[in-house]
Every structure is written in structure tokens, then in C-alpha cells.
Amino acid sequence: MTAAARLLETLAQWGVEYVFCCPGTSEIPVLDALATTRGAPEFVLTTHEAISVSMADGYARASGRIGVAYLHTNVGVANGLAHLYAAQVARSSVAILAGIKGTATLPHRALTTSPRLLETAAPYVGHAWQNLRAEDLLEDVSRTLWHTTVVPEQPAILTIPQDHLTADSSVAPPVRSGARQGPAADAVRHASALLDAARRPVVVAGSDVARRRAEADLARLAERLGAPVFVESRRDLERWSFRTDHPLCAGLFEPRAPLLAEADLLVLAGMPTPLEFSAEVPALPPGVPILHLSEDAAEPGRRYVPAGAVVGDTAAALRGLADGIRPECAPSRSEWLVRVRKDSEDRRARWEAEVPWDGEFSAALAMRTVADVVGGERLLVLDAVTSTLPLLRFLRRTRADSLFATASGSLGWGMGAAAGVAMARRERVFAVVGDGVVQFGVPAFWTVVRHRLPVTYLVVNNGKYQAVVAGLRKSGGERADCPLTDISGVEISALAMAFGIKATTVDGAEGLRAALAEDPGPDDGPRLIEIRVNDRLWQ
Amino acid sequence: MTAAARLLETLAQWGVEYVFCCPGTSEIPVLDALATTRGAPEFVLTTHEAISVSMADGYARASGRIGVAYLHTNVGVANGLAHLYAAQVARSSVAILAGIKGTATLPHRALTTSPRLLETAAPYVGHAWQNLRAEDLLEDVSRTLWHTTVVPEQPAILTIPQDHLTADSSVAPPVRSGARQGPAADAVRHASALLDAARRPVVVAGSDVARRRAEADLARLAERLGAPVFVESRRDLERWSFRTDHPLCAGLFEPRAPLLAEADLLVLAGMPTPLEFSAEVPALPPGVPILHLSEDAAEPGRRYVPAGAVVGDTAAALRGLADGIRPECAPSRSEWLVRVRKDSEDRRARWEAEVPWDGEFSAALAMRTVADVVGGERLLVLDAVTSTLPLLRFLRRTRADSLFATASGSLGWGMGAAAGVAMARRERVFAVVGDGVVQFGVPAFWTVVRHRLPVTYLVVNNGKYQAVVAGLRKSGGERADCPLTDISGVEISALAMAFGIKATTVDGAEGLRAALAEDPGPDDGPRLIEIRVNDRLWQ
């Protein structure tokens, strides 16, 4: 057997079901081997490497397995890089294999060859290596896959010279898995004491809670604590981690909500250091002591000096704290809890008043409609920039680990990620994306059609780079109408139809409601609803 | 005035006419300054950074000025990287300015921020810098622009913290320009002696000849030498550098043409080391002594040890050699010249027989038709992968520096590059691209429509990754029908129409001829002709 065939076997041994690729000639030995290797992973063709990587990422997040993208040379790696950053931010187990020219050609001035390929990828991976000897290829592949599973997970990359794929090859090395670490007992004790002492604690449910399927553990801790739980802020959210029908759920974490400044402990439960947008916009309520639960030892303390930190597996940390605290302290927090919940209800009422059902068809009203219809149980992928905030404000979620978003700001991620989530979960995914996002990820349409993937793209088409419009307004200039924010003119539904997607256009809440009500099944292939909203976010 | 306004002034002083951008919030001070700064460059909105960079590159190549792309943070730089490689391969004067978060935010965990941003770009630029102090911004911008003009030209990148754009700023530093070096006199003497001694010389006209507008200098050298001149090979061609109606023109350089092995001197005139596709495919006829004229001292000797090398400005080198050789040697080469020209005519006759006018509508026949109709004088941009070879074989070119291609293999380059060439030359550009290329560069459609650019996309739609099909055939496997090469299913003309481009579909040579005959003027905006060919390259 050739090394290429053994490579396919090795991937299969690791539980890799799919390889997302957009092949060039350097990958030919692998394509050849696919014809003859039994049990090989299925190769999923994409027509741009940005889609290969975002699909692998979406698949990895939603399946808990390794997402593998096989890219073509230095240009393919470059094309996948922005979404590799998204995978890194999400600590997604994405392995990049990249075909490069043969070792007899690499030293020369060769087509699609950079002697510094790995340097471009290194900032976005935890492990970067070029296979040096054909006889080490399988070991290198295994090590690359393994690296993506080591907590804190990061993507990894291996470049593979073409001639090493055609060499004879021995048996694949055994599968190994990344070790997880539990939290240190003294850290849990210290944190439990902090919690016991808190009278006005606030818990933020980070994405790692859903990732580790620890929603119930978080609920148990919150119940014993008697503390309100917020869902991670719009900026940080990668997975929705607390069900909104839980009595302790206080809705979306918005750091500038005035009441939060009165908290005496902020529990960041299973998340990295919150992302900062700018120095003027605080990512956390200022001055509130922090208890930081993180799986990455480098996160607590990176920006804020926490009063306590628990580093280790999120589920284990939550269980340890729930067992470590004294539940008899809970009643002392009941007044605070009532105030927070009242405040959350008031905020929600204000939001609803700001976006009335009979208002103009703004992005916010479209999002309120989507939240109302698509609701709590459907799989959601979000990459809608400014529309994300109103959607998250109105969403009610009741199903564990069923919402995926990116905190990376890598536009276009959702186009491929939704396809990857659909492959992992084998049910319909609703992808809420902006019109700018569509232009960043058009080739995703090709793959969802070819594989008849059950993705419904909900495209909020406002013809604007609305985030830039908002920024211009805030800057105090008079250029909110700057022509460089105007990306109108694309018929998104016609664009999708050119790829063979069933698409429809709506321009009001009722039309949107009707279109959403159609609800094709998981076998009905991709759909697109172009939602033509006005050019204002809120009304 | 703010630094942002001064930055715009600085760009204008350097002769920068356009800035290609896809802005995010980090660029807001620049957008604000645009409203109030007189004489600022025009900002051209693109809807993906791959288009910003390929437009800047096409513009730089066709204008001789600096092409500036203003990108958004680490993700924007990542998205532009593959085409930055194309600019590097072409030694294109492309300057990347990248907006990043403010200095008070950068050290934190910030949105769209990598502490190692410059590392990703460094392999593809000659100069990479982050502006450290607001008071140095204009100096840093100037230095970045200057670096792109220093021979051998390379792209350069400067990252600009947002807060440095709003600082007060002093006057811009003076414009400086990259020095050019002439060749050393003894190198010219040695090379002249090699030429005098050659009885069967062959000249390859490299892209630097057209870049330096040195076509006449090359013609004079060739005439005094009495030597045949080939146009750079399909793999290396970035600019067409020798008119086909010159009596010494021997057509396209194809290294494996048997007669070339009989040459006794191969003159690489104004090009880097030829690109290698694989160790099995020689990039030069083996064993023939080389005389290498290059503007980059690192190119001669990089792969082949040349018998002679002349390093320096291509025009100066060609003039020096034309004056240095003894024209009385020319008659001794006449028999060789007759043989080479006869061989070239025979090759062309074979090519024509292989692709008869009444044959099936293959990519080759489509390209023969395009070559016949679009012909010698129109501006051409090529990014058509396998279709490029038949097109180049059939092309006759009579206008200096009017054809642009990439040797990078960075798919999609031609989509934006054609738009950049159209902005630089203000006349209609014919962009010959593959259907796979279109999928890599869809957002270019948006910008050509918004700016009504006179680009006619000629899309060779074979529904295949034909290069991979060819590679699979050569590999001896039975997988030439591998489903991973099949990218059919897109109605390219419908896709273009969704953006507002007038598009038509043809499926035969006569239809193509008729569509090409329409010939809209330079003010008629973009057009697209989808050329549906069969799935074979040659017949």
C-alpha cells in the first residue's frame, strides 16, 4: 500500500469521517488512493479553501471529532487562514493537511511554493510541521491530529511533500488522545470560599460549558449558589451554554448593564478572557472581582487579575465548585437574585418595545421574527455581525449545544461552518448571515448543493457594512452615509439560485414568518431566504 | 489635521490614485478623513480582501504606479494573502496598509487581533512593519511605499493602530524613489562574448522586458544577434514581451520542444529562474548553457549555474548587450534561425490541426476563437489554468505590455486583477478565466459593477478542475473521472447577473464569435460571456 492509502487508513482510525478539500495536483496520490482504500473518510469537495476550513471547523465543533481540511500548497493554506483564526479562537480541533511539491522540486523556484509556508500558519495553530521523511508520514499525521485534541485545543498543520505520498508505507501508529486535566483541589477550595462569601454574584455561562456538555453541571452549581446566570456576551459567544427556560437564567450578558456594577463577584464560567472591542468599551463591568474558570491556564490573568481562578476541565470544575460551596448561603442572595431577574425582565421589555411587531422591517425586527419562529430547539449558526445582537436578545434556547457562532470577526465563517454543522448533526441548520458575509463565502453554496446539505441560509440583506456605519456614527463624523459602507446591489436569492439553491426573497415580517413556516426536512437540501430589511439596525 | 488626513495626503504625494479597501471599524478615522481631505486618492470599495489585493496588483502592474490595498486587521490580511503571493511572484509594487486595534487594546485579548499578524505576511513581502508611535506614521507609510519600489520589487506591509490615525500630525516626509542599478560592465562584456560565440542561440523574452518597456531594446539585440526570440513559457508568463509579427519571433517557449536541445546558448532575457512544476517536467531544455539577464541578483544561480549572468535593469542590460556584441557574427546563425522558424511554423500548424475550426467545442477551440477575435491589440488578463496553454499557442500579439497573467497559481487572481488593469488603463480588458477561478473571485463582480469598469470576463466553463484531471491521467491511476474534480452545476452567467452584470452564455465557436463581435465600449461597464465547452481540453 502507498503512504497515501495508509494516510487514509490512519485518518479513519482516528474517527475522521470527512476530509474537506479543494484539491490540486499535489494531492493526486491521495485522490488515487481514495479509489482503492476501504473505509477511507469521505472527501468533501469545496470550491475554495475558506470553505474547506470553515466546514472542518463547524464539523469539529458540532461533532466533537477532529475536523480535517486537506489544502493545496501555500496558496490553499493562505486562503484558509482567516477561518483558521476562527477555529483557533474557538479552540476547535481542526487539523490542516497541506499538499506541497515533491522534495526534489521544493528547493527550487517551484509553482505555488513558499519556503516559509509554515510561518504564515504558525500564529494560528498550536503545532506546525513539515513531513521530512516518507517513513515518518503516518507518525506525523497522527501527531498532528493528536495536537488538535490537547487542551487547550488549537488547530494544527502538517505539510506533506507529494513524493512522500507515493512511497511504500508501513502500518499506522496507534491512536492516542489528548489528556485532560482536572482543576487543582486548593484552587477549588479557594474559589468555593469566594463564592460562599459573595452576596451579589453573577455567573456568565461561557462556551466551554456547552462544549463539555456541562449545562446540567452549571445549572446545579447555580441552583446551590442561588445566583443568576447570564449567557456569554454577544462578543464572546461561540456556543449558547444555558437554557433560557431555567429559572436562574438572566438572559444575555451585556457588560454595561448598570446593575452589574453592583455585583460583588463575577464568575466567568468556562471561557477565555473576554474579548475587547476597543479601550472605550469595557468587556466586563469595571471593578467587580472576578472568579475565572478556564481550561487554558494562560487566560485568567491575561487581562484582568482575578480574585480566584480554577484551571481545568469545565465540567469537573463546575462539579467541584457545586460540591465545595455551602448551599446554606444561597438565601442570603435571594434579594439580589430578585433584583437581577427584575432588571433582566425590564431590559427584555425595553428591547421588545424598541422593536415592536408592527414597526418598520429593520434587521432587529427580522431577528425578533427569526427568534420567535426558529426558536429554542433548532440548530443555529450565527455570522450576521450587527444583526447578531438583536437576535441574541430575543432568542430563547432550550436545547444543549445547538448554537454556534464565531467570536473571531472572520467574515464569511458561517457560510461554511453551517455546512459542517449540518454534516455533523445530520439535521437542518439555520444559518443567520449578513449580505456582506455571503459575499465572503459564496462558494459554500456549491458544496451545500452538491451534498444536498440541510442548511437554510437566512440572509439579512441591508446592503450595508452596518458595523462600519455604526462606528462612523460613534466617531462623531458626518460620514455615516460614507459610500464605502454601501454594498447594495446584489440579488442574493438570484445568486443562490445560480448555484441551484431554492431561494426566496421576503421584505416584511409576515413574509419572513411564512417562509420560515415552510420548514423543509433534513433530506430536502439547502434553502435560502433573502431577508430584505431597511438600512437601519433597530427600526 | 489628523494623521489620517495626512496619510491621505502622503499617498497622493506618492502618486497613489486609488486605494482598494474593504473597511472595518479600525479604518474609520481614514473614512472620516476622506470627507474633508482634498486631493485624496479615490477609495475603491471591494467586498473581499482577495479582491482588494488582486485589484491593487493588477493596477500596479498596468499603471507602473504603486497599488495600495487598505485591509482590515489580521483577518483582512489573511484573506488577501494568496494574491499577495501573486504580487510577490510578479515583483509587483503593492503596498498593504492594515488597520489594527488601538494601542490601548492591542495587548489584550482583542477582536480580530493576532499578536503575530506580521508573521503571516512576512514570507510574501520585502518589508513588514508595525507603526509604533503616532508621530512616525507618515514616515512609516512613506518607507512602506518606498520599499515596494526598490528593485527587485516586492510587496510591503504596514500595520496601523487605530488611535494613531486620530492623533495630530505634522507634514508628510518627502517622496523618495527606489534606485535602479545598471549591469556591471564586465558582466556585459562576458555575456557579449558568450553571445558572439553562440551559433545556435535562443532568446526567451521574459516579463521584465515588457515591465521595463524594453520590447524595442530586445528586438534590437535580437536583430543584431540574428537569433530567434521565444515568448516566455506558459508557466512563467506574467507579461507578453515580444510582438508576434516580428520576423524573429518564434512563438511560445515550450522547454520540451526537441529542437531546443540543440541550442548552444539559452538567453533568459529579463526573468527570474524558471518555475518548476515537478522534478519530472524540466523547466528548461536540459544541458543548454544559460545566459541569464535578471534584475534580481538572487535569481541566476538559484537553480541553474549559468554560463553568464547580467544583473541589473533589463532595458539597460539589453542595450548594453546590443552594443557589446559583434553583429558580423549574425550570418553564422542564419541556418539555425531558419530551422527554428521552420520548427515553430510546423508546431503552430500541428496545433492548428489539433484544434480544427470545425472540431468539437473544447476549451482549446474556444481559446483559438478568442485568440482569433480578440487578437493582438486588446488588453488581456489571463487566469484560466489549463486553458491558458492553448490560448497562448494561438495568440498573436502586437501591442507592448498589454497582457497580464500570474505565474503564482493563486486561483482567482484574474478576477480582481482585470478590474485593476481596467482602472489603470481606462479601456476594456478581456479577462480569460476558468469556472473554478470565478468561484475563487466572485466578489470582483460587485466592484466592477459599482465602478462600471470595462471588464469583459470570458469564462471557460468546463465544470472541471481540469489540471487535476490531467494530473490524475498522468499518474496512471484510473481516477481521471474522480468526482473531486467535478465542479459543474453553476450557471456562471446567472451568477454574474445577480450582481447586475450583462451576461450571455455560448456553447459553440460561432456563438462565441458573435458574442465577442458585440464589443461594448469602455463606458459600457462590465460584461460576461460564459463559454460552455466540453469537458476535454483539446478536442
Chai-1 contact restraints between the chains, C-beta under 6 A:
chainA,res_idxA,chainB,res_idxB,connection_type,confidence,min_distance_angstrom,max_distance_angstrom,comment,restraint_id
A,P23,B,V468,contact,1.0,0.0,6.0,A-B,restraint_1
A,P23,B,L484,contact,1.0,0.0,6.0,A-B,restraint_2
A,T25,B,G471,contact,1.0,0.0,6.0,A-B,restraint_3
A,I28,B,G471,contact,1.0,0.0,6.0,A-B,restraint_4
A,I28,B,L472,contact,1.0,0.0,6.0,A-B,restraint_5
A,I28,B,S475,contact,1.0,0.0,6.0,A-B,restraint_6
A,L31,B,R479,contact,1.0,0.0,6.0,A-B,restraint_7
A,L31,B,C482,contact,1.0,0.0,6.0,A-B,restraint_8
A,L31,B,L484,contact,1.0,0.0,6.0,A-B,restraint_9
A,D32,B,S475,contact,1.0,0.0,6.0,A-B,restraint_10
A,D32,B,G477,contact,1.0,0.0,6.0,A-B,restraint_11
A,D32,B,R479,contact,1.0,0.0,6.0,A-B,restraint_12
A,A35,B,R479,contact,1.0,0.0,6.0,A-B,restraint_13
A,F43,B,L484,contact,1.0,0.0,6.0,A-B,restraint_14
A,L45,B,L484,contact,1.0,0.0,6.0,A-B,restraint_15
A,T47,B,Q439,contact,1.0,0.0,6.0,A-B,restraint_16
A,T47,B,I487,contact,1.0,0.0,6.0,A-B,restraint_17
A,H48,B,F440,contact,1.0,0.0,6.0,A-B,restraint_18
A,V75,B,A82,contact,1.0,0.0,6.0,A-B,restraint_19
A,V75,B,S410,contact,1.0,0.0,6.0,A-B,restraint_20
A,A78,B,L81,contact,1.0,0.0,6.0,A-B,restraint_21
A,A78,B,A82,contact,1.0,0.0,6.0,A-B,restraint_22
A,N79,B,A82,contact,1.0,0.0,6.0,A-B,restraint_23
A,L81,B,A78,contact,1.0,0.0,6.0,A-B,restraint_24
A,A82,B,V75,contact,1.0,0.0,6.0,A-B,restraint_25
A,A82,B,A78,contact,1.0,0.0,6.0,A-B,restraint_26
A,A82,B,N79,contact,1.0,0.0,6.0,A-B,restraint_27
A,G102,B,A279,contact,1.0,0.0,6.0,A-B,restraint_28
A,A104,B,A279,contact,1.0,0.0,6.0,A-B,restraint_29
A,T105,B,E276,contact,1.0,0.0,6.0,A-B,restraint_30
A,T105,B,S278,contact,1.0,0.0,6.0,A-B,restraint_31
A,T105,B,A279,contact,1.0,0.0,6.0,A-B,restraint_32
A,H108,B,E276,contact,1.0,0.0,6.0,A-B,restraint_33
A,H108,B,R303,contact,1.0,0.0,6.0,A-B,restraint_34
A,R109,B,T273,contact,1.0,0.0,6.0,A-B,restraint_35
A,R109,B,L275,contact,1.0,0.0,6.0,A-B,restraint_36
A,R109,B,R303,contact,1.0,0.0,6.0,A-B,restraint_37
A,A110,B,E276,contact,1.0,0.0,6.0,A-B,restraint_38
A,L111,B,L275,contact,1.0,0.0,6.0,A-B,restraint_39
A,L111,B,F277,contact,1.0,0.0,6.0,A-B,restraint_40
A,L111,B,G409,contact,1.0,0.0,6.0,A-B,restraint_41
A,T112,B,G409,contact,1.0,0.0,6.0,A-B,restraint_42
A,S114,B,P123,contact,1.0,0.0,6.0,A-B,restraint_43
A,R116,B,P123,contact,1.0,0.0,6.0,A-B,restraint_44
A,E119,B,P123,contact,1.0,0.0,6.0,A-B,restraint_45
A,T120,B,T120,contact,1.0,0.0,6.0,A-B,restraint_46
A,T120,B,P123,contact,1.0,0.0,6.0,A-B,restraint_47
A,P123,B,S114,contact,1.0,0.0,6.0,A-B,restraint_48
A,P123,B,R116,contact,1.0,0.0,6.0,A-B,restraint_49
A,P123,B,E119,contact,1.0,0.0,6.0,A-B,restraint_50
A,P123,B,T120,contact,1.0,0.0,6.0,A-B,restraint_51
A,T273,B,R109,contact,1.0,0.0,6.0,A-B,restraint_52
A,L275,B,R109,contact,1.0,0.0,6.0,A-B,restraint_53
A,L275,B,L111,contact,1.0,0.0,6.0,A-B,restraint_54
A,E276,B,T105,contact,1.0,0.0,6.0,A-B,restraint_55
A,E276,B,H108,contact,1.0,0.0,6.0,A-B,restraint_56
A,E276,B,A110,contact,1.0,0.0,6.0,A-B,restraint_57
A,F277,B,L111,contact,1.0,0.0,6.0,A-B,restraint_58
A,S278,B,T105,contact,1.0,0.0,6.0,A-B,restraint_59
A,A279,B,G102,contact,1.0,0.0,6.0,A-B,restraint_60
A,A279,B,A104,contact,1.0,0.0,6.0,A-B,restraint_61
A,A279,B,T105,contact,1.0,0.0,6.0,A-B,restraint_62
A,R303,B,H108,contact,1.0,0.0,6.0,A-B,restraint_63
A,R303,B,R109,contact,1.0,0.0,6.0,A-B,restraint_64
A,G409,B,L111,contact,1.0,0.0,6.0,A-B,restraint_65
A,G409,B,T112,contact,1.0,0.0,6.0,A-B,restraint_66
A,S410,B,V75,contact,1.0,0.0,6.0,A-B,restraint_67
A,Q439,B,T47,contact,1.0,0.0,6.0,A-B,restraint_68
A,Q439,B,P443,contact,1.0,0.0,6.0,A-B,restraint_69
A,F440,B,H48,contact,1.0,0.0,6.0,A-B,restraint_70
A,V442,B,V442,contact,1.0,0.0,6.0,A-B,restraint_71
A,P443,B,Q439,contact,1.0,0.0,6.0,A-B,restraint_72
A,V468,B,P23,contact,1.0,0.0,6.0,A-B,restraint_73
A,G471,B,T25,contact,1.0,0.0,6.0,A-B,restraint_74
A,G471,B,I28,contact,1.0,0.0,6.0,A-B,restraint_75
A,L472,B,I28,contact,1.0,0.0,6.0,A-B,restraint_76
A,S475,B,I28,contact,1.0,0.0,6.0,A-B,restraint_77
A,S475,B,D32,contact,1.0,0.0,6.0,A-B,restraint_78
A,G477,B,D32,contact,1.0,0.0,6.0,A-B,restraint_79
A,R479,B,L31,contact,1.0,0.0,6.0,A-B,restraint_80
A,R479,B,D32,contact,1.0,0.0,6.0,A-B,restraint_81
A,R479,B,A35,contact,1.0,0.0,6.0,A-B,restraint_82
A,C482,B,L31,contact,1.0,0.0,6.0,A-B,restraint_83
A,L484,B,P23,contact,1.0,0.0,6.0,A-B,restraint_84
A,L484,B,L31,contact,1.0,0.0,6.0,A-B,restraint_85
A,L484,B,F43,contact,1.0,0.0,6.0,A-B,restraint_86
A,L484,B,L45,contact,1.0,0.0,6.0,A-B,restraint_87
A,I487,B,T47,contact,1.0,0.0,6.0,A-B,restraint_88
A,G489,B,G500,contact,1.0,0.0,6.0,A-B,restraint_89
A,V490,B,F499,contact,1.0,0.0,6.0,A-B,restraint_90
A,E491,B,A498,contact,1.0,0.0,6.0,A-B,restraint_91
A,A494,B,A498,contact,1.0,0.0,6.0,A-B,restraint_92
A,L495,B,A498,contact,1.0,0.0,6.0,A-B,restraint_93
A,A498,B,E491,contact,1.0,0.0,6.0,A-B,restraint_94
A,A498,B,A494,contact,1.0,0.0,6.0,A-B,restraint_95
A,A498,B,L495,contact,1.0,0.0,6.0,A-B,restraint_96
A,A498,B,A498,contact,1.0,0.0,6.0,A-B,restraint_97
A,F499,B,V490,contact,1.0,0.0,6.0,A-B,restraint_98
A,G500,B,G489,contact,1.0,0.0,6.0,A-B,restraint_99
